[in-house]
Amino acid sequence: RYVDFLPTYGTEELTEEIAKAMDELKDCEGIIIFTDLMGGSPFNVAASLGHGKENVRIVAGTNLPMLVEIVMS
């Protein structure tokens, strides 16, 4: 599941969208969240929502070649 960080979003909307996506995936064995920059809004929101959850991992510094490799494997 992907969450787009639209130019019109603030952190509140982003928090709602990521929380909704995580809720949809709650029955999965694990959740990996890929963000672009460590310290950016998507990373900070994901880190906040994933804090204390054993099945959530966050990867910062994601780029297009990384995503293609992940999808293909």
mmCIF file of the N, C-alpha and C atoms, coordinates in Angstrom:
data_MODEL
# 
_entry.id   MODEL 
# 
loop_
_atom_site.group_PDB 
_atom_site.id 
_atom_site.type_symbol 
_atom_site.label_atom_id 
_atom_site.label_alt_id 
_atom_site.label_comp_id 
_atom_site.label_asym_id 
_atom_site.label_entity_id 
_atom_site.label_seq_id 
_atom_site.pdbx_PDB_ins_code 
_atom_site.Cartn_x 
_atom_site.Cartn_y 
_atom_site.Cartn_z 
_atom_site.occupancy 
_atom_site.B_iso_or_equiv 
_atom_site.pdbx_formal_charge 
_atom_site.auth_seq_id 
_atom_site.auth_comp_id 
_atom_site.auth_asym_id 
_atom_site.auth_atom_id 
_atom_site.pdbx_PDB_model_num 
ATOM 1   N N  . ARG A 1 1  ? 0.864  -1.168  0.000  1.00 0.00 ? 1  ARG A N  1 
ATOM 2   C CA . ARG A 1 1  ? 0.000  0.000   0.000  1.00 0.00 ? 1  ARG A CA 1 
ATOM 3   C C  . ARG A 1 1  ? 0.896  1.211   0.000  1.00 0.00 ? 1  ARG A C  1 
ATOM 4   N N  . TYR A 1 2  ? 0.564  2.207   -0.759 1.00 0.00 ? 2  TYR A N  1 
ATOM 5   C CA . TYR A 1 2  ? 1.362  3.425   -0.752 1.00 0.00 ? 2  TYR A CA 1 
ATOM 6   C C  . TYR A 1 2  ? 0.530  4.584   -0.216 1.00 0.00 ? 2  TYR A C  1 
ATOM 7   N N  . VAL A 1 3  ? 1.246  5.560   0.326  1.00 0.00 ? 3  VAL A N  1 
ATOM 8   C CA . VAL A 1 3  ? 0.615  6.797   0.789  1.00 0.00 ? 3  VAL A CA 1 
ATOM 9   C C  . VAL A 1 3  ? 1.362  7.931   0.108  1.00 0.00 ? 3  VAL A C  1 
ATOM 10  N N  . ASP A 1 4  ? 0.639  8.742   -0.619 1.00 0.00 ? 4  ASP A N  1 
ATOM 11  C CA . ASP A 1 4  ? 1.227  9.880   -1.303 1.00 0.00 ? 4  ASP A CA 1 
ATOM 12  C C  . ASP A 1 4  ? 1.197  11.088  -0.379 1.00 0.00 ? 4  ASP A C  1 
ATOM 13  N N  . PHE A 1 5  ? 2.300  11.815  -0.331 1.00 0.00 ? 5  PHE A N  1 
ATOM 14  C CA . PHE A 1 5  ? 2.366  13.042  0.465  1.00 0.00 ? 5  PHE A CA 1 
ATOM 15  C C  . PHE A 1 5  ? 2.128  14.200  -0.502 1.00 0.00 ? 5  PHE A C  1 
ATOM 16  N N  . LEU A 1 6  ? 0.865  14.544  -0.636 1.00 0.00 ? 6  LEU A N  1 
ATOM 17  C CA . LEU A 1 6  ? 0.468  15.579  -1.589 1.00 0.00 ? 6  LEU A CA 1 
ATOM 18  C C  . LEU A 1 6  ? 0.910  16.962  -1.133 1.00 0.00 ? 6  LEU A C  1 
ATOM 19  N N  . PRO A 1 7  ? 1.158  17.870  -2.084 1.00 0.00 ? 7  PRO A N  1 
ATOM 20  C CA . PRO A 1 7  ? 1.574  19.231  -1.721 1.00 0.00 ? 7  PRO A CA 1 
ATOM 21  C C  . PRO A 1 7  ? 0.566  19.953  -0.830 1.00 0.00 ? 7  PRO A C  1 
ATOM 22  N N  . THR A 1 8  ? -0.698 19.548  -0.911 1.00 0.00 ? 8  THR A N  1 
ATOM 23  C CA . THR A 1 8  ? -1.734 20.198  -0.105 1.00 0.00 ? 8  THR A CA 1 
ATOM 24  C C  . THR A 1 8  ? -1.826 19.626  1.307  1.00 0.00 ? 8  THR A C  1 
ATOM 25  N N  . TYR A 1 9  ? -1.121 18.520  1.580  1.00 0.00 ? 9  TYR A N  1 
ATOM 26  C CA . TYR A 1 9  ? -1.181 17.888  2.895  1.00 0.00 ? 9  TYR A CA 1 
ATOM 27  C C  . TYR A 1 9  ? -0.309 18.616  3.905  1.00 0.00 ? 9  TYR A C  1 
ATOM 28  N N  . GLY A 1 10 ? -0.816 18.663  5.114  1.00 0.00 ? 10 GLY A N  1 
ATOM 29  C CA . GLY A 1 10 ? -0.006 19.022  6.261  1.00 0.00 ? 10 GLY A CA 1 
ATOM 30  C C  . GLY A 1 10 ? 0.325  17.728  6.992  1.00 0.00 ? 10 GLY A C  1 
ATOM 31  N N  . THR A 1 11 ? 1.008  17.820  8.108  1.00 0.00 ? 11 THR A N  1 
ATOM 32  C CA . THR A 1 11 ? 1.364  16.600  8.840  1.00 0.00 ? 11 THR A CA 1 
ATOM 33  C C  . THR A 1 11 ? 0.135  15.896  9.409  1.00 0.00 ? 11 THR A C  1 
ATOM 34  N N  . GLU A 1 12 ? -0.939 16.643  9.672  1.00 0.00 ? 12 GLU A N  1 
ATOM 35  C CA . GLU A 1 12 ? -2.148 16.018  10.199 1.00 0.00 ? 12 GLU A CA 1 
ATOM 36  C C  . GLU A 1 12 ? -2.758 15.063  9.169  1.00 0.00 ? 12 GLU A C  1 
ATOM 37  N N  . GLU A 1 13 ? -2.863 15.524  7.913  1.00 0.00 ? 13 GLU A N  1 
ATOM 38  C CA . GLU A 1 13 ? -3.424 14.679  6.856  1.00 0.00 ? 13 GLU A CA 1 
ATOM 39  C C  . GLU A 1 13 ? -2.519 13.483  6.573  1.00 0.00 ? 13 GLU A C  1 
ATOM 40  N N  . LEU A 1 14 ? -1.222 13.734  6.584  1.00 0.00 ? 14 LEU A N  1 
ATOM 41  C CA . LEU A 1 14 ? -0.273 12.644  6.358  1.00 0.00 ? 14 LEU A CA 1 
ATOM 42  C C  . LEU A 1 14 ? -0.371 11.613  7.474  1.00 0.00 ? 14 LEU A C  1 
ATOM 43  N N  . THR A 1 15 ? -0.492 12.064  8.704  1.00 0.00 ? 15 THR A N  1 
ATOM 44  C CA . THR A 1 15 ? -0.645 11.155  9.843  1.00 0.00 ? 15 THR A CA 1 
ATOM 45  C C  . THR A 1 15 ? -1.893 10.302  9.683  1.00 0.00 ? 15 THR A C  1 
ATOM 46  N N  . GLU A 1 16 ? -3.002 10.918  9.284  1.00 0.00 ? 16 GLU A N  1 
ATOM 47  C CA . GLU A 1 16 ? -4.245 10.169  9.074  1.00 0.00 ? 16 GLU A CA 1 
ATOM 48  C C  . GLU A 1 16 ? -4.075 9.110   7.987  1.00 0.00 ? 16 GLU A C  1 
ATOM 49  N N  . GLU A 1 17 ? -3.428 9.476   6.874  1.00 0.00 ? 17 GLU A N  1 
ATOM 50  C CA . GLU A 1 17 ? -3.265 8.550   5.750  1.00 0.00 ? 17 GLU A CA 1 
ATOM 51  C C  . GLU A 1 17 ? -2.345 7.383   6.105  1.00 0.00 ? 17 GLU A C  1 
ATOM 52  N N  . ILE A 1 18 ? -1.243 7.662   6.781  1.00 0.00 ? 18 ILE A N  1 
ATOM 53  C CA . ILE A 1 18 ? -0.330 6.582   7.170  1.00 0.00 ? 18 ILE A CA 1 
ATOM 54  C C  . ILE A 1 18 ? -0.986 5.689   8.214  1.00 0.00 ? 18 ILE A C  1 
ATOM 55  N N  . ALA A 1 19 ? -1.687 6.281   9.166  1.00 0.00 ? 19 ALA A N  1 
ATOM 56  C CA . ALA A 1 19 ? -2.382 5.483   10.188 1.00 0.00 ? 19 ALA A CA 1 
ATOM 57  C C  . ALA A 1 19 ? -3.431 4.587   9.547  1.00 0.00 ? 19 ALA A C  1 
ATOM 58  N N  . LYS A 1 20 ? -4.162 5.104   8.559  1.00 0.00 ? 20 LYS A N  1 
ATOM 59  C CA . LYS A 1 20 ? -5.162 4.309   7.862  1.00 0.00 ? 20 LYS A CA 1 
ATOM 60  C C  . LYS A 1 20 ? -4.507 3.146   7.117  1.00 0.00 ? 20 LYS A C  1 
ATOM 61  N N  . ALA A 1 21 ? -3.385 3.414   6.453  1.00 0.00 ? 21 ALA A N  1 
ATOM 62  C CA . ALA A 1 21 ? -2.672 2.355   5.730  1.00 0.00 ? 21 ALA A CA 1 
ATOM 63  C C  . ALA A 1 21 ? -2.150 1.295   6.701  1.00 0.00 ? 21 ALA A C  1 
ATOM 64  N N  . MET A 1 22 ? -1.606 1.718   7.827  1.00 0.00 ? 22 MET A N  1 
ATOM 65  C CA . MET A 1 22 ? -1.106 0.762   8.815  1.00 0.00 ? 22 MET A CA 1 
ATOM 66  C C  . MET A 1 22 ? -2.238 -0.074  9.389  1.00 0.00 ? 22 MET A C  1 
ATOM 67  N N  . ASP A 1 23 ? -3.396 0.539   9.568  1.00 0.00 ? 23 ASP A N  1 
ATOM 68  C CA . ASP A 1 23 ? -4.555 -0.198  10.072 1.00 0.00 ? 23 ASP A CA 1 
ATOM 69  C C  . ASP A 1 23 ? -5.004 -1.252  9.065  1.00 0.00 ? 23 ASP A C  1 
ATOM 70  N N  . GLU A 1 24 ? -4.973 -0.918  7.776  1.00 0.00 ? 24 GLU A N  1 
ATOM 71  C CA . GLU A 1 24 ? -5.339 -1.880  6.735  1.00 0.00 ? 24 GLU A CA 1 
ATOM 72  C C  . GLU A 1 24 ? -4.373 -3.065  6.710  1.00 0.00 ? 24 GLU A C  1 
ATOM 73  N N  . LEU A 1 25 ? -3.140 -2.837  7.126  1.00 0.00 ? 25 LEU A N  1 
ATOM 74  C CA . LEU A 1 25 ? -2.106 -3.875  7.089  1.00 0.00 ? 25 LEU A CA 1 
ATOM 75  C C  . LEU A 1 25 ? -1.862 -4.525  8.448  1.00 0.00 ? 25 LEU A C  1 
ATOM 76  N N  . LYS A 1 26 ? -2.738 -4.285  9.402  1.00 0.00 ? 26 LYS A N  1 
ATOM 77  C CA . LYS A 1 26 ? -2.511 -4.754  10.775 1.00 0.00 ? 26 LYS A CA 1 
ATOM 78  C C  . LYS A 1 26 ? -2.395 -6.268  10.899 1.00 0.00 ? 26 LYS A C  1 
ATOM 79  N N  . ASP A 1 27 ? -2.989 -7.003  9.961  1.00 0.00 ? 27 ASP A N  1 
ATOM 80  C CA . ASP A 1 27 ? -2.926 -8.459  10.024 1.00 0.00 ? 27 ASP A CA 1 
ATOM 81  C C  . ASP A 1 27 ? -1.690 -9.031  9.332  1.00 0.00 ? 27 ASP A C  1 
ATOM 82  N N  . CYS A 1 28 ? -0.876 -8.168  8.745  1.00 0.00 ? 28 CYS A N  1 
ATOM 83  C CA . CYS A 1 28 ? 0.348  -8.624  8.081  1.00 0.00 ? 28 CYS A CA 1 
ATOM 84  C C  . CYS A 1 28 ? 1.407  -8.985  9.115  1.00 0.00 ? 28 CYS A C  1 
ATOM 85  N N  . GLU A 1 29 ? 2.319  -9.845  8.699  1.00 0.00 ? 29 GLU A N  1 
ATOM 86  C CA . GLU A 1 29 ? 3.405  -10.250 9.591  1.00 0.00 ? 29 GLU A CA 1 
ATOM 87  C C  . GLU A 1 29 ? 4.315  -9.071  9.930  1.00 0.00 ? 29 GLU A C  1 
ATOM 88  N N  . GLY A 1 30 ? 4.522  -8.200  8.969  1.00 0.00 ? 30 GLY A N  1 
ATOM 89  C CA . GLY A 1 30 ? 5.376  -7.038  9.192  1.00 0.00 ? 30 GLY A CA 1 
ATOM 90  C C  . GLY A 1 30 ? 5.048  -5.931  8.215  1.00 0.00 ? 30 GLY A C  1 
ATOM 91  N N  . ILE A 1 31 ? 5.411  -4.727  8.580  1.00 0.00 ? 31 ILE A N  1 
ATOM 92  C CA . ILE A 1 31 ? 5.193  -3.555  7.736  1.00 0.00 ? 31 ILE A CA 1 
ATOM 93  C C  . ILE A 1 31 ? 6.530  -2.851  7.567  1.00 0.00 ? 31 ILE A C  1 
ATOM 94  N N  . ILE A 1 32 ? 6.897  -2.580  6.318  1.00 0.00 ? 32 ILE A N  1 
ATOM 95  C CA . ILE A 1 32 ? 8.089  -1.797  6.022  1.00 0.00 ? 32 ILE A CA 1 
ATOM 96  C C  . ILE A 1 32 ? 7.622  -0.499  5.400  1.00 0.00 ? 32 ILE A C  1 
ATOM 97  N N  . ILE A 1 33 ? 8.037  0.609   5.973  1.00 0.00 ? 33 ILE A N  1 
ATOM 98  C CA . ILE A 1 33 ? 7.672  1.925   5.462  1.00 0.00 ? 33 ILE A CA 1 
ATOM 99  C C  . ILE A 1 33 ? 8.923  2.544   4.844  1.00 0.00 ? 33 ILE A C  1 
ATOM 100 N N  . PHE A 1 34 ? 8.828  2.895   3.566  1.00 0.00 ? 34 PHE A N  1 
ATOM 101 C CA . PHE A 1 34 ? 9.934  3.515   2.848  1.00 0.00 ? 34 PHE A CA 1 
ATOM 102 C C  . PHE A 1 34 ? 9.672  5.006   2.735  1.00 0.00 ? 34 PHE A C  1 
ATOM 103 N N  . THR A 1 35 ? 10.630 5.812   3.175  1.00 0.00 ? 35 THR A N  1 
ATOM 104 C CA . THR A 1 35 ? 10.508 7.269   3.087  1.00 0.00 ? 35 THR A CA 1 
ATOM 105 C C  . THR A 1 35 ? 11.711 7.825   2.352  1.00 0.00 ? 35 THR A C  1 
ATOM 106 N N  . ASP A 1 36 ? 11.583 9.069   1.919  1.00 0.00 ? 36 ASP A N  1 
ATOM 107 C CA . ASP A 1 36 ? 12.681 9.648   1.162  1.00 0.00 ? 36 ASP A CA 1 
ATOM 108 C C  . ASP A 1 36 ? 13.819 10.145  2.062  1.00 0.00 ? 36 ASP A C  1 
ATOM 109 N N  . LEU A 1 37 ? 13.577 11.063  2.933  1.00 0.00 ? 37 LEU A N  1 
ATOM 110 C CA . LEU A 1 37 ? 14.636 11.666  3.742  1.00 0.00 ? 37 LEU A CA 1 
ATOM 111 C C  . LEU A 1 37 ? 14.437 11.423  5.231  1.00 0.00 ? 37 LEU A C  1 
ATOM 112 N N  . MET A 1 38 ? 15.500 11.034  5.892  1.00 0.00 ? 38 MET A N  1 
ATOM 113 C CA . MET A 1 38 ? 15.433 10.940  7.346  1.00 0.00 ? 38 MET A CA 1 
ATOM 114 C C  . MET A 1 38 ? 15.283 12.357  7.892  1.00 0.00 ? 38 MET A C  1 
ATOM 115 N N  . GLY A 1 39 ? 14.324 12.539  8.755  1.00 0.00 ? 39 GLY A N  1 
ATOM 116 C CA . GLY A 1 39 ? 14.082 13.858  9.329  1.00 0.00 ? 39 GLY A CA 1 
ATOM 117 C C  . GLY A 1 39 ? 13.007 14.648  8.607  1.00 0.00 ? 39 GLY A C  1 
ATOM 118 N N  . GLY A 1 40 ? 12.574 14.159  7.434  1.00 0.00 ? 40 GLY A N  1 
ATOM 119 C CA . GLY A 1 40 ? 11.483 14.821  6.713  1.00 0.00 ? 40 GLY A CA 1 
ATOM 120 C C  . GLY A 1 40 ? 10.142 14.457  7.334  1.00 0.00 ? 40 GLY A C  1 
ATOM 121 N N  . SER A 1 41 ? 9.107  15.154  6.922  1.00 0.00 ? 41 SER A N  1 
ATOM 122 C CA . SER A 1 41 ? 7.778  14.915  7.498  1.00 0.00 ? 41 SER A CA 1 
ATOM 123 C C  . SER A 1 41 ? 7.309  13.470  7.361  1.00 0.00 ? 41 SER A C  1 
ATOM 124 N N  . PRO A 1 42 ? 7.418  12.835  6.178  1.00 0.00 ? 42 PRO A N  1 
ATOM 125 C CA . PRO A 1 42 ? 6.967  11.439  6.083  1.00 0.00 ? 42 PRO A CA 1 
ATOM 126 C C  . PRO A 1 42 ? 7.724  10.511  7.043  1.00 0.00 ? 42 PRO A C  1 
ATOM 127 N N  . PHE A 1 43 ? 9.028  10.707  7.144  1.00 0.00 ? 43 PHE A N  1 
ATOM 128 C CA . PHE A 1 43 ? 9.810  9.880   8.065  1.00 0.00 ? 43 PHE A CA 1 
ATOM 129 C C  . PHE A 1 43 ? 9.384  10.130  9.507  1.00 0.00 ? 43 PHE A C  1 
ATOM 130 N N  . ASN A 1 44 ? 9.257  11.383  9.886  1.00 0.00 ? 44 ASN A N  1 
ATOM 131 C CA . ASN A 1 44 ? 8.901  11.717  11.274 1.00 0.00 ? 44 ASN A CA 1 
ATOM 132 C C  . ASN A 1 44 ? 7.532  11.168  11.660 1.00 0.00 ? 44 ASN A C  1 
ATOM 133 N N  . VAL A 1 45 ? 6.566  11.282  10.742 1.00 0.00 ? 45 VAL A N  1 
ATOM 134 C CA . VAL A 1 45 ? 5.227  10.765  11.026 1.00 0.00 ? 45 VAL A CA 1 
ATOM 135 C C  . VAL A 1 45 ? 5.264  9.241   11.130 1.00 0.00 ? 45 VAL A C  1 
ATOM 136 N N  . ALA A 1 46 ? 5.947  8.580   10.191 1.00 0.00 ? 46 ALA A N  1 
ATOM 137 C CA . ALA A 1 46 ? 6.039  7.123   10.214 1.00 0.00 ? 46 ALA A CA 1 
ATOM 138 C C  . ALA A 1 46 ? 6.746  6.647   11.477 1.00 0.00 ? 46 ALA A C  1 
ATOM 139 N N  . ALA A 1 47 ? 7.812  7.323   11.865 1.00 0.00 ? 47 ALA A N  1 
ATOM 140 C CA . ALA A 1 47 ? 8.536  6.946   13.080 1.00 0.00 ? 47 ALA A CA 1 
ATOM 141 C C  . ALA A 1 47 ? 7.655  7.102   14.313 1.00 0.00 ? 47 ALA A C  1 
ATOM 142 N N  . SER A 1 48 ? 6.883  8.162   14.339 1.00 0.00 ? 48 SER A N  1 
ATOM 143 C CA . SER A 1 48 ? 5.983  8.385   15.465 1.00 0.00 ? 48 SER A CA 1 
ATOM 144 C C  . SER A 1 48 ? 4.911  7.299   15.542 1.00 0.00 ? 48 SER A C  1 
ATOM 145 N N  . LEU A 1 49 ? 4.305  6.969   14.398 1.00 0.00 ? 49 LEU A N  1 
ATOM 146 C CA . LEU A 1 49 ? 3.246  5.955   14.385 1.00 0.00 ? 49 LEU A CA 1 
ATOM 147 C C  . LEU A 1 49 ? 3.794  4.545   14.597 1.00 0.00 ? 49 LEU A C  1 
ATOM 148 N N  . GLY A 1 50 ? 5.010  4.300   14.151 1.00 0.00 ? 50 GLY A N  1 
ATOM 149 C CA . GLY A 1 50 ? 5.584  2.964   14.270 1.00 0.00 ? 50 GLY A CA 1 
ATOM 150 C C  . GLY A 1 50 ? 6.318  2.718   15.576 1.00 0.00 ? 50 GLY A C  1 
ATOM 151 N N  . HIS A 1 51 ? 6.532  3.772   16.361 1.00 0.00 ? 51 HIS A N  1 
ATOM 152 C CA . HIS A 1 51 ? 7.272  3.639   17.612 1.00 0.00 ? 51 HIS A CA 1 
ATOM 153 C C  . HIS A 1 51 ? 6.606  2.627   18.547 1.00 0.00 ? 51 HIS A C  1 
ATOM 154 N N  . GLY A 1 52 ? 7.387  1.675   19.001 1.00 0.00 ? 52 GLY A N  1 
ATOM 155 C CA . GLY A 1 52 ? 6.894  0.678   19.941 1.00 0.00 ? 52 GLY A CA 1 
ATOM 156 C C  . GLY A 1 52 ? 6.202  -0.504  19.294 1.00 0.00 ? 52 GLY A C  1 
ATOM 157 N N  . LYS A 1 53 ? 6.081  -0.503  17.983 1.00 0.00 ? 53 LYS A N  1 
ATOM 158 C CA . LYS A 1 53 ? 5.452  -1.625  17.288 1.00 0.00 ? 53 LYS A CA 1 
ATOM 159 C C  . LYS A 1 53 ? 6.547  -2.531  16.730 1.00 0.00 ? 53 LYS A C  1 
ATOM 160 N N  . GLU A 1 54 ? 6.568  -3.751  17.201 1.00 0.00 ? 54 GLU A N  1 
ATOM 161 C CA . GLU A 1 54 ? 7.623  -4.694  16.830 1.00 0.00 ? 54 GLU A CA 1 
ATOM 162 C C  . GLU A 1 54 ? 7.620  -5.074  15.358 1.00 0.00 ? 54 GLU A C  1 
ATOM 163 N N  . ASN A 1 55 ? 6.457  -4.981  14.704 1.00 0.00 ? 55 ASN A N  1 
ATOM 164 C CA . ASN A 1 55 ? 6.370  -5.442  13.321 1.00 0.00 ? 55 ASN A CA 1 
ATOM 165 C C  . ASN A 1 55 ? 6.518  -4.310  12.298 1.00 0.00 ? 55 ASN A C  1 
ATOM 166 N N  . VAL A 1 56 ? 6.927  -3.110  12.726 1.00 0.00 ? 56 VAL A N  1 
ATOM 167 C CA . VAL A 1 56 ? 7.071  -1.970  11.820 1.00 0.00 ? 56 VAL A CA 1 
ATOM 168 C C  . VAL A 1 56 ? 8.539  -1.584  11.712 1.00 0.00 ? 56 VAL A C  1 
ATOM 169 N N  . ARG A 1 57 ? 8.999  -1.469  10.463 1.00 0.00 ? 57 ARG A N  1 
ATOM 170 C CA . ARG A 1 57 ? 10.363 -1.007  10.176 1.00 0.00 ? 57 ARG A CA 1 
ATOM 171 C C  . ARG A 1 57 ? 10.259 0.165   9.218  1.00 0.00 ? 57 ARG A C  1 
ATOM 172 N N  . ILE A 1 58 ? 11.159 1.132   9.372  1.00 0.00 ? 58 ILE A N  1 
ATOM 173 C CA . ILE A 1 58 ? 11.159 2.306   8.513  1.00 0.00 ? 58 ILE A CA 1 
ATOM 174 C C  . ILE A 1 58 ? 12.521 2.410   7.840  1.00 0.00 ? 58 ILE A C  1 
ATOM 175 N N  . VAL A 1 59 ? 12.485 2.599   6.515  1.00 0.00 ? 59 VAL A N  1 
ATOM 176 C CA . VAL A 1 59 ? 13.712 2.746   5.733  1.00 0.00 ? 59 VAL A CA 1 
ATOM 177 C C  . VAL A 1 59 ? 13.710 4.153   5.156  1.00 0.00 ? 59 VAL A C  1 
ATOM 178 N N  . ALA A 1 60 ? 14.719 4.944   5.527  1.00 0.00 ? 60 ALA A N  1 
ATOM 179 C CA . ALA A 1 60 ? 14.847 6.302   5.000  1.00 0.00 ? 60 ALA A CA 1 
ATOM 180 C C  . ALA A 1 60 ? 15.874 6.308   3.872  1.00 0.00 ? 60 ALA A C  1 
ATOM 181 N N  . GLY A 1 61 ? 15.782 7.299   3.026  1.00 0.00 ? 61 GLY A N  1 
ATOM 182 C CA . GLY A 1 61 ? 16.719 7.419   1.914  1.00 0.00 ? 61 GLY A CA 1 
ATOM 183 C C  . GLY A 1 61 ? 16.306 6.611   0.699  1.00 0.00 ? 61 GLY A C  1 
ATOM 184 N N  . THR A 1 62 ? 15.044 6.260   0.623  1.00 0.00 ? 62 THR A N  1 
ATOM 185 C CA . THR A 1 62 ? 14.551 5.443   -0.484 1.00 0.00 ? 62 THR A CA 1 
ATOM 186 C C  . THR A 1 62 ? 14.562 6.255   -1.781 1.00 0.00 ? 62 THR A C  1 
ATOM 187 N N  . ASN A 1 63 ? 14.964 5.587   -2.867 1.00 0.00 ? 63 ASN A N  1 
ATOM 188 C CA . ASN A 1 63 ? 14.935 6.217   -4.185 1.00 0.00 ? 63 ASN A CA 1 
ATOM 189 C C  . ASN A 1 63 ? 14.306 5.252   -5.182 1.00 0.00 ? 63 ASN A C  1 
ATOM 190 N N  . LEU A 1 64 ? 14.100 5.701   -6.400 1.00 0.00 ? 64 LEU A N  1 
ATOM 191 C CA . LEU A 1 64 ? 13.406 4.889   -7.398 1.00 0.00 ? 64 LEU A CA 1 
ATOM 192 C C  . LEU A 1 64 ? 14.103 3.559   -7.675 1.00 0.00 ? 64 LEU A C  1 
ATOM 193 N N  . PRO A 1 65 ? 15.425 3.512   -7.873 1.00 0.00 ? 65 PRO A N  1 
ATOM 194 C CA . PRO A 1 65 ? 16.055 2.210   -8.095 1.00 0.00 ? 65 PRO A CA 1 
ATOM 195 C C  . PRO A 1 65 ? 15.839 1.224   -6.937 1.00 0.00 ? 65 PRO A C  1 
ATOM 196 N N  . MET A 1 66 ? 15.834 1.723   -5.717 1.00 0.00 ? 66 MET A N  1 
ATOM 197 C CA . MET A 1 66 ? 15.571 0.867   -4.568 1.00 0.00 ? 66 MET A CA 1 
ATOM 198 C C  . MET A 1 66 ? 14.163 0.288   -4.625 1.00 0.00 ? 66 MET A C  1 
ATOM 199 N N  . LEU A 1 67 ? 13.185 1.131   -4.954 1.00 0.00 ? 67 LEU A N  1 
ATOM 200 C CA . LEU A 1 67 ? 11.802 0.671   -5.024 1.00 0.00 ? 67 LEU A CA 1 
ATOM 201 C C  . LEU A 1 67 ? 11.621 -0.366  -6.134 1.00 0.00 ? 67 LEU A C  1 
ATOM 202 N N  . VAL A 1 68 ? 12.251 -0.150  -7.264 1.00 0.00 ? 68 VAL A N  1 
ATOM 203 C CA . VAL A 1 68 ? 12.156 -1.129  -8.358 1.00 0.00 ? 68 VAL A CA 1 
ATOM 204 C C  . VAL A 1 68 ? 12.745 -2.453  -7.917 1.00 0.00 ? 68 VAL A C  1 
ATOM 205 N N  . GLU A 1 69 ? 13.876 -2.424  -7.258 1.00 0.00 ? 69 GLU A N  1 
ATOM 206 C CA . GLU A 1 69 ? 14.506 -3.657  -6.773 1.00 0.00 ? 69 GLU A CA 1 
ATOM 207 C C  . GLU A 1 69 ? 13.618 -4.376  -5.768 1.00 0.00 ? 69 GLU A C  1 
ATOM 208 N N  . ILE A 1 70 ? 13.012 -3.629  -4.879 1.00 0.00 ? 70 ILE A N  1 
ATOM 209 C CA . ILE A 1 70 ? 12.137 -4.222  -3.861 1.00 0.00 ? 70 ILE A CA 1 
ATOM 210 C C  . ILE A 1 70 ? 10.924 -4.864  -4.510 1.00 0.00 ? 70 ILE A C  1 
ATOM 211 N N  . VAL A 1 71 ? 10.308 -4.166  -5.440 1.00 0.00 ? 71 VAL A N  1 
ATOM 212 C CA . VAL A 1 71 ? 9.119  -4.691  -6.100 1.00 0.00 ? 71 VAL A CA 1 
ATOM 213 C C  . VAL A 1 71 ? 9.456  -5.940  -6.923 1.00 0.00 ? 71 VAL A C  1 
ATOM 214 N N  . MET A 1 72 ? 10.603 -5.935  -7.565 1.00 0.00 ? 72 MET A N  1 
ATOM 215 C CA . MET A 1 72 ? 10.992 -7.044  -8.425 1.00 0.00 ? 72 MET A CA 1 
ATOM 216 C C  . MET A 1 72 ? 11.441 -8.274  -7.625 1.00 0.00 ? 72 MET A C  1 
ATOM 217 N N  . SER A 1 73 ? 11.791 -8.099  -6.366 1.00 0.00 ? 73 SER A N  1 
ATOM 218 C CA . SER A 1 73 ? 12.225 -9.235  -5.547 1.00 0.00 ? 73 SER A CA 1 
ATOM 219 C C  . SER A 1 73 ? 11.154 -9.633  -4.603 1.00 0.00 ? 73 SER A C  1 
# 
